Amino acid sequence: MLPRVVAKAFSSFPSDLILFRKFKLIWEGRILTWDVEYMTIQKNKILHHLSFGQALLFS
């Protein structure tokens, strides 16, 4: 069974303009995967949304 480590963090600001950032890091065996998501919300409308991920294989 492979060791699995998961770390998550997010932050938001309670105001009319909400900035939402989420970062997830997963280490499983020799594979490191991370995902980043960023959103800007104002008056229940998403103004910006950015999401990307990456995976690395360690030998």
Secondary structure, 3 states (H helix, E strand, C coil): CCCEEEEEEEECCCCCEEEEEEEEEEEECCEEEEEEEEEEEECCEEEEEEEEEEEEECC
